[in-house]
Amino acid sequence: MNPKKQKDIALSADSNETLVALASGLSDDFNNILTVIFNACSLVESGRNNDPDLLRCLALIRTSAEHAAVLSKKLSHEYLADNPACLSAGFRKQKQSLTHTERESDQKVAQT
């Protein structure tokens, strides 16, 4: 293989890895925002205001946020963590470690 083709392949791999890292960061930030939305909904719902319009709006917000969380998790786990064509071994290992930590956290919550 000639040096120019090798350089092009290396640049393409670096570009893919950079895009995946960016997408992963955006997914994490998006999940942080969703956490704030869920907590705000819970806080308002726990108040004494039983206005039907407010509760209807909160239900819509919560449903939309839950849908967004599913999509974000799907992107993060199915594509970013499991796509060996896009990720270096080190980055995959880091994502697997985070996924393992999330599973442990989910198990602790389920036990309580």
N, C-alpha and C positions, 0 to 999 in steps of 0.2 A: 504494500500500500504506500502511495507516495505521501510525503510530508504534509502537503496542502490538504489532502483528504483526511489525514489523521487529525490535523488541526481543526478542520471543519467539524469532524465528529466530536472532538473534545469540546468545542464551543457549543455545539448543539446539546450535548449532555449537560454542560454547565448551565445553559439557558433553561433547560427543562427542570433541573434541580432548583434553580432560582425561582421559577414560576411555582413549583410545588411548595417551596418554603414560604413564598408570599401567600399562596392560597391557604396554607396551614395557619399562618399567622392571622389572616382575615377570618378564618373559621373560628379560631380561638377568641378573637376579639368579638365576633358576632355572638358567640355563646355567652360571653361576659355580659353583653348588652341584654340578651334574652333573660339572663338571671335577674337583672335589675327589673325587667318588665314583669317577670313572674312574681318577684317579691313585692313590687308595687301593687299588683293586682291583689295579692293575698292581704296586704295591709289595708287596702280600701275595702275589700270584702269583709274583713274582720271588724270593720267599723259598724256604727249603728245606723248608717244610712241605708235604708231598704228601698230606695227609689228604683222602680222597675226599669226605667230608661238607663240609669247608671249601671245596674246589674247586667242588663242586656249588652251594653257596650263593653263591660269588663269580660263577659263571656266571649264576645267576639275577639277581643284583644288576646285573651288567654288561648283561644282556639288557634288564632293566627300564629301566635308565638310558639305553640306546641308543634304546629306544622313546620315552621321555620327551624325548630330545633331538630326535628326528624331529618330534614333535608341537610342541615349542617352536619349532623352526626354521620349521615350516609356519605357525604363528601369526605369527611375526615377519616372515617374508618374504612370504607370500602375502596375509595380511590387513592387517597394519599398514603395510607399505611400499607396497602396491599398491592401497590403498583410498582414492581421491581424495575420496570423499564424507566421510571421517572426518578426513583430515589436511590441515593447511594446507600451502602450498607450501614454506615454510621447514622444517617438520618432515619432509616427504617428502624434501627435499633432504638433510637431515641423515641420515636412514635410508639413502638411496641411497649416500651417502658411506661410511657404515659397511659397507654391503653390498659396495661396491667394495673397501674395505680387506680385508674377509674373503676375497674372491675372490683378491686379490693374495697374501694369506697362504697360502691353500690351494694356489695355484700354486707358491709357494716350497717348501712342504712336499713337493709332488708331484715337484719337480725334484731333491730330495735323496735 
